[in-house]
C-alpha cells in the first residue's frame, strides 16, 4: 500500500513540476535576449512587417497579366418593344407593327484578360510597397531597441534593489544587536528610557526601509516580467564581486570604443524620407499616359424557357481584343495638389531625419558624460564604502564595550548609510549607462 502511495506522489509531482518551472536570468544579456524573443508587442510588430511583405507581392501582381472568368444570368421580365413600319411586312403605309426584341432568359459565360503594357504609376506603387516593407522592418528594430533599453534599466533596477535589501537586512541585524545591548543596559539602569526609545525607534525605521525595499523589488520584478512577456522570470542576483568584475569589463570596453553603425532610429527616419521621395515620384508619374491590352471572349445562350442544359440549342459567341490608351488632360488641379503635398511631406521627412541625428548624437554624448563621470566617482565611493564598513565594525565593538555613546554610534551609522547609498547608486549608474552604450554601439 505504501509503495502505491509513493508511486502516486511521484507521478503527481512529475506532472506538476513543469507548471512551477521558472526562467532564471543570470545576467542582463539573458534578460535582453528574453525580451527580444517573448515580448508581445515585438511579436505583433514582426507580424505587421510580414503583412508589408505581402503588400509588396500584391503590388507586383498588378503588373502581371490578369485573367478572370465571368458569368451572368439575366431574366428580362419585360422585353423591349419597337414599332416598325407595317409596309416592311406587306402592310399599309402609315401603319406600324409592334415588334418585341429579345427573349426572357439569357445566360452569358466568358473569359476576360488584360495586361498593362506601360503604367508608370503601377511600377512606382511597387517601389512604395518596398519602402513601406523596409519601414515595417525598421519599426520592429526600433521597438526592439527601445525594449532592450527598457529591459536593461529594469534588470539593473531589480538587481540593485535586491542589493539594497541585502544591505538593509545586515543593517537591521546590527541594529538588533544594539537593541539587545540597550535592553540589557536599561535593565541594569545604565541608560534611561529616552535612549532606549531612540534605539528602538531607529530599529523600527530600518525595518520600515527594509519593507519599502522589498516592495520596490517586487514592483521592479513585476514590471520586468511584463516587458519580458514571461510571468515566471526570477533573477539570480550577482554578488558584489561579480558586479565589480562586470564594472571593469564595461570600463575597458567603452573607454576604447565610441560610436558604431547607424542605429535603427536613424535608419527608420532615413527610410521614411525615402518613402516620401517615392511618393513624390508616384504623384509626378500619375501625369503620364498609360497603355494596356485587353481581350474578352464570351458565349451567350438566349432562351424562351429555362432549358440551358439543352445543348442542342445554339450558343452565340462574341470576342474582342484591343489596346487602351489613357492620357490625363485635366483633373481639376488634383494632380498639382498631390505633387505639392508630396513635396512638402518629403521636406518634412528630411528635416525630421536631420533633427533625429542631432538628438541621437546629443543623447549619446550625455550617456558618455554620465558614464565617465559615474566611473570616476565609483572608485571614490567604493573606498568610502569600505572605510565606513570598517568603521561600522569598530563602532559596534566599542559600543558593546561601553566606550562609545549611542549618539556617537548613531553618527557613524548614518555615515555608513550615506556611503552605502552613494556606492550603490554610482555602481548602478555605471552598469546602466554602460549597457545602454553597449546597445547603441552594437549596430
N, C-alpha and C positions, 0 to 999 in steps of 0.2 A: 504493500500500500504506500509506504513512504517513497519507494522508488518511482511509483507512478506520479506522486505529487511533485517530486523533484523534477521529473521529466516535463511535467506540465509547466512548472515555473520557468524552466529553461526555454521552452517553446514560446511562452508569453513574453519573456524578456527579449528573445530574438526578434519577435515581431514589433515590439515597442521601441527597440533600440534606434532604428532609423528615424523615428519621429523626434527623438531628443538629440539627434546629431546636430552639431554646431560648426559654424565656419570660423576658424581661428585665424586671425590676421597677425602675422609675425612682424610685419613692417609696413611702412607707408606705401611701398611699391605694390604689395599684395592688395592693399586697400584700393589703390587706383585701378589695378587690373580688374578687381571685382566690380567696381562701379562701371567700368567700360563694358563689362560683359553682361551685367544684370540690370542696370538702371532702366526702368520702364520708359522714361521719356526718350532715352537714347535709342531704345529698340523701336519706338514709334517713328523717330526721325529717320532711322535706317529704312523703315518700310516706306516712308514718304519719298525717300531717294529712289527706291525701286519703282514707285509709281512714275517718277520723272523719266526713268529709263524706258518704260513702256510708252510714254508720250513721244519719245524720240522715234520709236518704232511706228507709232501711228502717223507721225508727221511724214516719215519716209514713205509710208504706204500711199499717201495721196499723190505721189509722183509715179506710181505704178499703174498699169492698165487696170481698169475696173470692169467687171462683168457681173451682171445680175439677171436673174430670171424674174419675169413679171407675168402676172395673170390677173384677169378681171372678168367678173360676171355682171352683166347688165340686164335688168328687167325693165323694158320700156312699157310701163302700164298705160301710157297714152302715146300713140305713134303720131309723128308729124304728118299733116295733110297739106297738099299743094293743089291749087286749081290750075288745070291745064285746058287750053282752048279745045273745044269739042271737035273742031274741024280736023284736028290731027287724028281723030278716031272715026272719021266719017260723019261727024255730026254737023249741025248748022253753025254757020259763022256767027259769032257773038255769044254763043253759049259756052259754058265751061263744065268740065267734068272734074270731080274731086278724086285725087289720087293719093293713096296712103303709102308712105315710104317706110321701109324697114320691116323688121319682124320683132316680136316681143322679146325674144331671148337671144342674147349674144354672149359668147364665151371667147375670150382672147388670151393667148399664151405666147410668150416670145422671150427673146434674149436681147439685152441691150448692153453695149460696151462703149467705153470711152477711154482715151489716154491723153494726158496733157503733153503736147509737143514742146511748148515754150510757155513757162509760167514762173517768172522771177519771184513772185510773192510766195508761191508754194515752196520753192527752194529756200528762200530766206526763212520760212517757217521752220524748216528742218534745223537751220542754224540756231534759231531762237530756242527750239526744244533742247538742243545740245547744251546751250548756255544755261538753261534752267536746270538741266540734269547736273551740270557741274556745280551750280549754286546749291542744289539739294545735297550733294555730297559734302560740300564745304560747310554747309549749315550743320551737318552731323558732326564734322570735325570740330567746329566752333563749340557746339554743345558739349562734346566730349572733353574739350579743353577746359571749358568752364566747370564741368562736373569734376574733372581731375583736380582743379584748383580748390573747389569747394571741399572735396574729399580730403585733400591734404590738410586743409585747415581743421576740418572736423576730427581727423585722425589724431593730429598733434594736440588739439584741444582735449580730446578724450584721454590721451596718454598722460598729458601733464596734469589733468585733473586727478587722475589716479595717483600721480606722484604727490600732489598736494594732500590727498587722503592719507598716503603712507606717512608723510612727514607730520601731518596733524595727529595721526594716531601715536606717533612717537612723542610729540609734544604733550599729548593727553596723558601718556604713560608717565612722563616726567612730572606733570602737574599732579597726577595721582600720588606719586611718591612724596611730593611736597605736602599734599593734603594730609597724608598719613602722618608725616612728621609733625605737621601743625596740630593735628588732633592729639597726638601724644603730648606735645608741649603744653597744650591747653589744659589737659587733664592734670599735668604737673604744676600748672599755674605759672608757666614760664612766659606765656603770651596772653594777651587779653582777647575778649570776644571780637573786637574790631579787626584785629589782624587775622584771626581765624576766619571771620566772614569774608575778608578780602581774598584769602586763599581759595575759599570755596567759590566765590564769585568768579575768580579767574579760571578755575577749573570748569565751571558751567559755560563760560564764554568760549573756551577751547572746544568743549563738547558741541556747542552750537555751530561753531565753524566747521567741525567735522561733518555734522549733518548737512550743512549747506554744500560742502564739497561733494558729499555723496549724492545729493540731489542734482548738482551740476553735472556730475559724472554720468548719471543715468539719463539726463536730458541730452547730453552730447552723444551718448551711445545710441539713444533712440533716433536722433537726427541722422547719425551716421548710418544706421540700419535702413532708414527711409531712403537716403540717397543711394545706398548700395543696392537697394531692392532685395535685401535678404534680412529677414527678421531674426535669424539665428546667429548673427555675427557677434563674436566676442573678440577682445583684443588681448593678446599676450603681451602685457606691458613690459617694456625693456627696463632693466635696472639702470642705475646711474652710470655704471661703467660703459655699458653698450651705448648709452646716449652720448657720452663723451667721445667714444670711438667714431660714431656717426658724424659728430660735430667736426672732427678733424678731417674726415673724408670730404665733407662738404667744403671746408675752408680751402683745402688744397685744390679742389675741382674748380671752384668759382673764382679764385684769385688768378687762375690761368686762362679761363675761358669767359669771354663776354660776347654776347650776340650769337645768332645762329641763322638758320634758314628762315624763309618767310613763313610766318605763323598763319594758322587758319583764319584769324580775324582779318588780316590784311589780304589774304588770298580771296576771302569772301567779298570784300569791298572791291577788289580788282575785277572779280567775276561779275559783280553787279554793274560795274562800269562797262564791262564788255557787253553785257546783256542790253544795256541802254543804247550802246552804239549799234548793236544788231537790230534793235527795234527801230532806230532811226533809218537804217538801211532798208528795212521792210517797208516803212511808210513811203520812202522815196521810190522803191521798186513797184509799189502799187500803182504808180502813174504809167507804168509800161504796159503795152498791149499784151494779150495772151492769145495763144493758138492751141487748139485741141482738135483731135479727131474723134469721130463718133460713128457708131453703126448700130442699127436696130433691125431685127427681123422678128416678125410675129405672124401668127396664123389665127384666123377668126372663124368661128362657126356661128351661123345665123339660123335660128330655128323658130318655127311657129309653136313647137311643143318642146317639153323638156326631154329630149332624146339625144343628148350629146354623146352617149355611148354607142350610138348607131354610126359605125364607121363607113357605112355605105353613102352617107350624106357627105357633101363636099365641105372642105375647109378652105378658106381663102387666105393666101399668104400675101404679105407686104414686107418689103425690105428697103432700107435706106442707109446710105453711108455718106459721110461728108466731113468737111473741115469747118470749124467755128473760130472766127477771128473777132476778138473784142478789144476795143480801144476806148478808154475813158476820155470823154471830151469835156464834160462839165459836171462837177459833183457838188455844187453849192458851197465851195471852199472847204469841204470836208477834208480833202487830201492836204490842203495847205495847213489847216489847223492841226491835223495829225502830225505832220512833219515838224511844225513849230513846237508842239507839245513834246515830241520825242527828242528834239534838240535840247530843250530846256532840261528834260529828265537826264540826258546824258551829261550835261554840265553839272547838274546837282550830284550825280554819281561820282564824277571826277573830283568835285570838292570834298565829298564825303570820304573818298579814298585818301586824299591828302591830309584831311583832318584826322582820320584814323591812324595814319602813320605817325603824325605828331603826338597824338595821345599815347600811342603804344610806346614810342621812344621815351616819352616823359615818365610813363609808369615803370618802364624797365630801369631807368635811371634812379627813380625813387626806391625801387626794390634793391638795387645795388648799394645805394647810400645807406638804406636801413640795414642791409645785411652786413656791410663792412663795419658800420657803427656798432651793431649788436655784437659782432665778432670781436671788436676791440674791447668792448665793455665786459665781455664774458670772462676773460682771464682775471680781471679785477674783481668781479662779483664772485667768481669761484673761490678766489683766495680769501675774500672777506667771509664767504660762507664757511669755508673750512676753519678759519680762525674763530668764528663765532660758535661753531660746533665744539671746538676745543674749550672755548670759554664756558659753554653750557655744561660740559662735563665737570670742569673745575668748580663752577659755582654751585652745582649740585652737591659736590663733595664738601665744599666749605659751608653750605647752608646746613647740611646734615650734621656737620661737626659744630654748628653753632657759631662759626666765625663771622658769617655774614648775616645781615638782617634781611627780612623779606623784601624791603624796598630795594636793597641792593640786588637781590636775586631778580626781582621784577624788572629792574632796569636792563640787566643782561638778557633776560628772557625776551623783552621787547626788541632789543637789538638783534637777537637771533631770528626772531620772526621777520623782521625787516630784511635781514640778509637772505633768508630763505626765499622770500617773495621776489626779491631782486634777481637772485640767481636763476630761479625757475622761469621768471618772465623773460630774462635775457636769453636763456637757453632755448626757450620756446620760439623767440623771435629769430634766432639763428636757424633753427630747424625749419620753421615755416617759410621764411624768406629764401632760404637755400633751396628748399624743394620747389618753390614757385619759380625760381630762376632755372632750376633743372628742367621743369616742364617747358618753359619758354625756349630754352636752348636745345630742346630735343628735336626741333624741326630743322 
